[in-house]
């Protein structure tokens, strides 16, 4: 690449008449881009040349001129100036030189170039960040057709400079894979390589980096590494790769600060705005417990990184009530009252909540975007690297006297797919930076306004329609947990996964619908294990009053506590003999695999007829459990009371009873009446 330097003499403001003849022959050809591939050294030394390499692209055989524009002796004054230069909103260059004149693009439309420049040529006379632009034009004095703007950070050895304290927060968060526990809608945890890249990065970065880990992701890996079930509930063998990955995570994070996100990384704002307040506390508690178990060390969940780095007052209060002591937000979420303080303010502030103060730690948006750079784009890695060097240097250069600057760096997208080598290199300490842990950043004194939660943030939340569905399912799950005497909160984590911020967006919610269906089916099946036994044919009652036995079956593998409420659908034909026509019991315990009978007193009215009893199971706290069972009763006007349940086995039993009665009468033995009881002993199911 350096061949062009020897072929093309760098010229300072060359006269128009010296244009290369090829420019005329290729008048219809054009350049359409320029990419920088190298700038060395990263921080120039006064005695060493600066090397700038790149590639011009366009139409084959097009003639191009390459110009360098720079701020001669004039470093940029602030990060705001840097942003204006990077976006082309302002021009901070005051000198230029044409380094390549009339060179022709090759047959592929490419022109590699390398330029060697001395710091003195660019007049880098004082420590600072300098604007640099590489332009491509079709003529010596023609306007540029392509340009790339970058920075030169000039901090010579021996420069007295306070080191900026850099705290880094990185996410280990994934999308959801499980429906109910152990049932996977898909098993592609590691397929796209993203989590492998995050692990590789974790194995490389400094031990001061703070990791935010979603315990649901670790849970997925743990369950997939063992026998599990697929979406059809078919048995699947263990995936050893997920176990290896989980062990790698455990080892890589052993020396780093780790914070557990609430389980499933829920959309906290959506939970609060849609009446699922309890879910936040459940997610926080479950998050710490699961992460601690799987990482085999105590993992706190007292810092929360909400989706999008934004939270409103309602969400913050809910987090504070559930033990949150700090939140990691984007810097724009809590701006200083005086915008001029933004460049030098400590990136943390204390916020008042209903449960005391919570610290808001503010990640730098610009550095976060650089950390999230898609390095597959040509020139993107170098551009991000140069900008990162310049931004951190400017923080040190502009720090107030006797005060050290601090900054928090976190990627803007938490479901990121980092380039491990690029990010690890970017986060290495520089001559003007010093790594610190996130919890080292304490609130400053800069006055700040209230939390900013723009309309776009509200629109980005999980939708009201989606959350309504989740809320209904959560209520059903809550009811299902009230009956087993163990108190086990089965399906709680399934609901938390459905509230994950990873479902945001129409496509995400559409994908989540299948998970909701699968979880609801599992919950319904669980509830149905405790049910009212229904006879094949109508029950019959003769006479004016009697008792109808209602049997409840416990098909669970644990004891349950249940009550029943019975009403007549046709009280004019068949009335329940209780105040208000409602028979309701206290909750009774039914052992696993047993049944419990309840005798419901009824009265036949008029000539009777066919009537329906609605039997509703109830939890111990009087919640409706499952759907009401309908028992059909045939009431007649004959004297006496008879109960007939038609079925092959029952018919045989009744025939045997009749034969026994006849034999007893033939022996003239008195027939004793059978006592009526409210409850019978549990029977085998």
Secondary structure, DSSP 4 states (H G I P E B T S, - for coil): -THHHHHS--BSS--GGG--THHHHTTT--EEEEEEEEEESSB--TTSEEEEEEEEEESTT-EEEEEEEE-TT----SHHHHHHHHTTSS----EEEEEEEEEEP-TTSEEEEEEEEETTTTT--SSEEEEEEEEEESSTTSPPSEEEEEEEEE--TT---PPEEEEEEEEE-----BSSTTBBS---SSTTSHHHHHHHHHTTS-TT-EEEEEHHHHHHHHHHTS-EE-TT--EE---HHHHHHHHHHHHHTTTS-EEEESTT-B-HHHHHHTT-HHHHHHHHHHHHHHHHHHHTS--B--EE--GGG---HHHHHHHHHTT--EEEEEGGGS-BSSGGGTTTS-SEEEEEETTEEEEEEEE-HHHHHHHT--TTSTTHHHHHHHHHHHHHHHHHHTPPTT---EEEEE-S-SS----HHHHHHHTS--TTEEEE-GGG-------B-PPP--HHHHHHSPPHHHHHHHHHHHHHHHHHTTTBTT---TTHHHHHHHTBGGG-SHHHHHHHHHHHHHHHHHHHHHHTTEEE---SS-EEEESSEEEEEEEEEE-SSS-EEEEEEEEES-TTTEEESSGGGEEE---EEE-TTEEEEEEEEEEE-TT-EEEEEEEEEE-TTS-EEEEEEEEEEEEE--SS------SHHHHHHHHHHHHHHHHHHHTT---PPPPP-SB---EE-
